[in-house]
Amino acid sequence: MGTDNHAHARQLLDANRYVTIATADEQGSPWATPVWFAPDGLDRILWLSWPGSRHSQLIASRPEIALTVFDSTVVPGNAAALYATARAALCPDDLLDHNLSVLNERSVAQGLPAFTAAQVSPPARLRLYAADLVDVWVLDQDADVDQRAVVPR
């Protein structure tokens, strides 16, 4: 019996605090940045950022991103990682309450403060961002070589 990739993906999201978001400008020049995140199942990744940051500006002009969640504390040969393609944007107003609730549940569970809508809305500095996951893979725990396994959703 092989690894349950869905459960493995959930464990990676639950156990790690940072996701690396890969963005690109209109010419394809890449930019990657780590951000603290909260998962909404295997459907969405949420984070707080300043709209003036480079990755936020790149998302505003080109919403297609890639992301990776991994445990950087394990020794080589024991790696576990989640990879995804997604469409990212500022959180739309109609999803703000739900997404903020998801983010705050994770924040409080990790000993961080909860955020109010006023703290992530103009004129506040931070905004809530959401990346809707399109395709998701994990580093295949059953393979002898470095390869990805599709995560069923």
N, C-alpha and C positions, 0 to 999 in steps of 0.2 A: 504494500500500500504506500503510495507516494504522499508527498506533502500536500496538505490542503492549502492551495495558494491563496484562496480567499481569506481564510483564517490567518495565514502567515502575513498577508498584506495588512490586515486589521491590527495584528500584533505590532508590526513595524510602525504604523501610524500612532498607535497608543503609547508605545515605549519611547518614542523620540520626540524631541522638542523643536527641532529645526528642519526646515525643508530648504533645499537649494533650488531657487527659481532661475531658469535660463530664459532670457529674453533676447531679442535682436532688434536692431533698428531697421529702417526701410531698405537699407542696402545689404542687410544680413549680417552686419557686424555684431558679434555676440556679447552678452553681458550676463554674468551669473552673480547671484547674491543669496546669502542665507537669511531666512526670516523665521522668527518664532511662529508657530502655526497651531491651528485647531482643525482637526478633520471633522467633516460631517459625513460619517460613514465612508464609503468608497466613491461617493458622488462629488464631493466638494472639499476644497482646502480653503481655509479662511486665515487671514492675517491682517495686522495693522501696519500701515506705512504712511509716510508723508507723500502727498501727490507730487511734490517737487523732486523726489529722489529719482535717480536715473532709471531704476527698474520700473517705477510707477509711470514715468513719462514714456518709456518704451511700450508698456502695456497699453497706455492710452492711444498710441498710434498703431500698434500691432499686437492684438490681444492673444495671438497664438503663442503658447509657452510650453516648455518642458519642465519637469520637476523631478527631483530625486530626494528621497528620505533614506538615510543610512545611519548605522551605528558606527561612529568613527573610533570607538574604544576597543573594538575587537581586533585580534591579530589577523594578519593576512592568512587566507585559507578558511577563515570562519565568517566571512563577510555575509551580510544580509542587507538587501536594499530593495526599495520600491521605486519604480520609474513610471512616469505618466506623461501624456500629452494632455493639454487642457486649453480652455479659453478663459482668460482672466479679465476682470474689470472691477471698477468700483462697485461695491455692493449696491444693487438697486434699492430704492426706497421701500418697495413692496416686500422685500426680503430682509430688511434691516432688523426687525424685531427677532425673527427666527435665527438669522445668522449671528446676531449679537448674543443671543441666548446660548447658542452652541459654543461660541468663542468664550463667553464668560464661564460656562461650566468647566471648561478646560483650564482657564486662567485661575479660577478659585481653587480647583483641585491641585494645582501646582503651587499654591501659596502666593499667587499674584492677585492684584486687585481686579474687581469686576469693572467693566466700562459701561458708561451710560451712552445713550444715543447722542446726547449733547457733546460728549467727548470725542465722537467720531464723525461729527457733522460740522459744516461751516459755521463759524469761523475757526473751529478747533484745528490744530495742526495735523492730527492723525485722521485717517479714513480707514474704513473697513473694506478690504478687498476679498474677492471670491474667485477661485479658479474652479470651474466646472470640469471635472475629469472626463476625458474623451476615451483614451485607451490607457490601460494600467497593466504593468508587468512587475514581476519580482525576479530577483536573482534566483535562478532555479536551484533549489536546495538538494535536488535529487540528481543533478547532472555532474559528470566528472570534469566538465570544462565550464568556463565562464559563459553562460548563456541565460537568456531571459525566458520566463514562462508567463503566458497570458494569465491574468487574474479574471476569473469569471465574475460577472456582477449581475 
